[in-house]
Amino acid sequence: MPLISGRTRVLKMNWLDGTDFGVYGLCPAPYLKDWDGTEAAPVWPEHVAKIVLPDHGDVLALGGQAMPVAYLDRTRTFVRWCCCDDDAGLEDAVERAMDSDEWKDAFEITLGGRYVLLDSGVHGADVGEADAIVVDVPHGHYQVQSLFIHPSMGEFFLERLVAI
């Protein structure tokens, strides 16, 4: 396990631990072998962005910093680790944040099906099971919203998909 501040990080959730490029891409599973690692390059400085893949539709990109990321299916929320030693109690903190009125609208996006969350700078053909998180999203139109939370265990960036 990685060390943070001289202590072993305690992990409860399934985390994709860091990206060399600084951006994660939500790649449509059928496109994975064709993903060449440049698709999200134009959105690198963005915190969260949308790109369009010809013949594959919208793709979500999470960028800005090379932080570990997880996905909570129940709340359709991407969680990015900012500053903490463990994630104990994080799922409960995210659940509580769902009712916050501080969520910021980012953009609308159309998604649906099976996706692979990966380091966007990696060739899809090189992605192994430990290098990605499989994300299933019901077909629909979504509002992407962002929120920064700081529960007692640390600080996290959240991006959620809200069906519209």
Secondary structure as GFF3:
##gff-version 3
##sequence-region A 1 164
A	DSSP	beta_strand	3	4	.	.	.	ID=ss1
A	DSSP	beta_strand	7	8	.	.	.	ID=ss2
A	DSSP	beta_strand	24	28	.	.	.	ID=ss3
A	DSSP	three_ten_helix	29	34	.	.	.	ID=ss4
A	DSSP	three_ten_helix	41	43	.	.	.	ID=ss5
A	DSSP	beta_strand	48	53	.	.	.	ID=ss6
A	DSSP	beta_strand	57	62	.	.	.	ID=ss7
A	DSSP	beta_strand	69	72	.	.	.	ID=ss8
A	DSSP	three_ten_helix	73	75	.	.	.	ID=ss9
A	DSSP	beta_strand	77	84	.	.	.	ID=ss10
A	DSSP	alpha_helix	90	97	.	.	.	ID=ss11
A	DSSP	beta_strand	104	119	.	.	.	ID=ss12
A	DSSP	three_ten_helix	124	126	.	.	.	ID=ss13
A	DSSP	three_ten_helix	129	131	.	.	.	ID=ss14
A	DSSP	beta_strand	132	149	.	.	.	ID=ss15
A	DSSP	beta_strand	154	163	.	.	.	ID=ss16
###
